[in-house]
């Protein structure tokens, strides 16, 4: 289980390795209960990042600012600034909702073979505040 004090993250506690700290998304059946659970902070943050970045702004009830406008950007004018706008959207969203996540590297790639496909591949390398372990997640934004 993790202990969070403000935006400072303290490492997972060894004595609580068998205590789930959240459910993994997408929701699936788990071995330790009805839903698959995460048992480490980094595992939960990976799930939270995907949930945050793949949720459209305004989609979540009672949290109209939660999420990103990435799907809207799929249909934006495909200019050289589009990838920079996507990176800015992701960075500002993470900074606001998950301030304990340090983004090390972000790569936004468009589908160059089929430019009309309206698809982006996003690769995000990050660490948690106070930790040196880096993790990478990849996901697609597509129509």
ZIUR-V340095 format. One record per helix or strand. SS is the DSSP state (a for helix, b for strand). FROM is the first residue (numbers start at 1). TO is the last residue. If there is no record, write none. Layout:
<<SS:FROM:TO> <SS:FROM:TO>>
This chain:
<<b:3:5> <b:8:10> <a:14:16> <b:22:23> <b:29:29> <b:35:35> <b:37:38> <a:41:54> <b:56:56> <b:68:68> <a:70:73> <a:82:97> <b:101:110> <a:115:117> <b:119:128> <b:135:142>>
